[in-house]
Amino acid sequence: MRYPVAVAVAVLTAAVAVAGCGSVRTGDAGAGAGGATVPGATGASATAPDYAEQARQGAAEHDRLFPEVAALRCESARPSPSGGTGSGAPLDPEAAKHAENSMYKQTAAMTAAGQCRGAAHSARITAALAARAGGTPLTEADLQRLLESLGYPATSTAVHRSGSQLGFDLFVPGTGPCVTGRLGSPVEVRAHGPYLEGGCTEPKGGH
C-alpha cells in the first residue's frame, strides 16, 4: 500500500517529536567502561557480563580459601588422555534405552583444572572423614560442622540421609566443581560437574 505524501510527512514529524522527548543520547548509561552494550537495554543491564573477569575473581577467592589446593597450580593442568575409542554409545538396544532414560543424571564436563581441584577437594574431605573413623557415628549436624570447618559454607552444601547412610553434596566456592560424598563402608567421595538440570544434588527423576 502506498501512503499519500502528506500522511508520510505527518508520521515522520510525530516520530521526531517522540524521539526528542526522553531519548537516550550518546554517553548515557548503558555503555559501561570495557563492557559491550546490549541493544535495547539501559542502566546496569546494558553492559554484558565479563565472564573472564568473573572467572578470575572466582579463582582468586578459591585460592584465598584453600591455599593448599592453590599450591597445586591446577590452572596449569592438562587434559588427561582418553583411553576410550569409538562413540561410546551402548550397542545393546536395552542399554541404549536405559542410557536415554538416565539423561537427567548427566553432569557438565569438567575442565582439566576442575578435575585437578575436584580430586584435591575430594582427598581433603576424605582425609577429614577418615580422621573421625572409630568415633561415634556422625549426625547431619556433625557432618555440616565438619564441612564448614574445612571451608565449605552451609549455603553451598546439602547434607542428607538416605536410610542409615549419611551423605552430602557441595559446590566448591569460587570455582567449583561439585563434590559428593557417601559415608558408607568405605567412605566414597567424588568430584563431578553440576547436573545439567542444575545444582550438585542428583535429580530424583527423569521427564
N, C-alpha and C positions, 0 to 999 in steps of 0.2 A: 504494500500500500504506500502511495506517495502522499506526503503531508504538504499542505499549502505552505508557501514561504513564510507567511505571517505567523502561522502556528509554530513553525520551527523556531522562528526568532523569539517568540514568547516563551517557549520551553527553555531555550538557551539562556534567556535573561533570568528566568526563575532559578535555574541551576546555579548561575553565577552568584545570585543573591544568597542562596542557601549556603554555598561553599564559603562565602565570605563571613559567615557567622559561625564561630566556634570551630573553625578549621584548624588542623594541626599543621604548623609551619616547620620548615627545616630547622633542626636544632631542638625541637620539643622533645619531651620524654619519649622513649621508645627506641633510641639509638644509643644504647649503653656503650661505654668505652670497651672496645675489644670484643663486643658481642655482636651477633648477627641480628638484624631487625626482622621480626616476624610480621609479614603483611597483615594489616587489619588489627594489630594489637597495640595497646597503649600501656604506658607505665612499666612496672617490673616485668609483666608477662611478655613485653615486646622483645626482650633480649633472650636469645636462645641459650640454654644451659651450656656451660663449658665443661663437658664431661671429662676431658683430660685433666682439668684443674681439680674437679671433684675427686677423681681417682687419686691424684697426687696427695690431696689433703687426707683422703681416707687412709692411704698407705702410711702417711706420716703419723696419723692418730693411732693406727695399729702398732707401728714401731715404738711409739711412746709407751703404749700399754703393755707390750710384750717384747721387751728388749732382747730376751734370749732367743726368740723366734726371729727377730730382726737381724740378729747376728748371723743367721744362716744365709742372708742375702738371697732370699727366694726370688726377688725380682729379676735376677740374672739366670734363673733356672731354665733349662732347655727341655722341650717335649721329649718324653721317653719314646723310643722306637716302638711301633706297634708290631706285635707278633702275629696279628691276625691276617688272614687272606680272604679274598672274596668279599661279597657284600655283607656277610654276617647275618643275612635273613634266614630264618628257620626253613628247612626243606620240608619238614613234616607238616601237612596241612593243619593238623590239630595244634601243633606247636605255633604255627603262624597265627591261628585264631586266638590262642592264648596270649600271644605277644600283642596282638591288636587290642584285646580286651584289657591289657595291663598298661596301655599307653599313658593312662592318667598318672602312673607312677614314675614316668620319665623325669629325669632331672637335667638341668642345664649342664653343658660340658664345662669342665674346669680348665683353666689355662695351666701351663706348667708352673707358674708362680702360685696359683691356687692349690695345685696338688702338693707343692712343697710345703706351703703354710698349713694345709689341711693335715698332712702327715705329722707335722711338728705339734700342732694343737692336739691331735688325737693321742700322740705319745705322752704329752704332759698331763692330759686328763687321765689317761690310763695309769700313769705312774701315781697320781694323787689318789686314785681309787684303790690301787694296789696297796698303798700305804695304810689304808683303812681295813685291809683284809684281816680277818681273825677277830675283829671287834664286833660290837653289837650291830645288827643289820641297820642299814641307813633308812631313814624315813624320807618322805618327799621334802620336808623342811631341811633335813640334814644335807641332802643332795643339793638343794638350792643354795644353801650356805657355802658348801664346798666349791661349787662352780663360781659363785660370786667371789670367793676368796682367791680364785685363780684369775680373776679379771673379767669374767663373763657376766655382764649385768642381767638382772632379772627381766628387764624389758626386752631382751633378745633371747631369752631362754624359756623353754617349756619343759617342765618336769611332770611326768605322768607315771601311772602304774597300770599294768595290764595283768590282772590276776595277782600273782605273788611277785611278778617281775617289775622292778623299777627301771625307768628309762628317762632319757632326756633328748631334746633336740635344741640346738642353739645356732645362732649366726655369729661368726667371729666379728667383733666390732671393727669398723673401718673398712675392711676389705672382703670379708667372707673368707672361706666358704662356709657351708653348713657342717656341723659335726653332730652325729647321732650316736647315742650310747645305750646299751642294754646291760644291766647289772645282773647277768646270769652267771653260770659257771661253764666256761670262763666269762669274764667281762669282755664285751665287744664294743669297740669304739671305732667309728669310721667317718671319714670326711666325704662330702659329696656336694654337688651344686644344688641350688634351690630347685624345688619341684616346679615344673612348667606351669602348674596351676597356682603357684605362689607359695612362699614360705618354706620352712625347713622341715615341717612335720608331714609325714607321708599322708596323702589324701586317703580318706576312708573308703571311697568307692568311685567307680567309673561312671560314665554317662551312657 
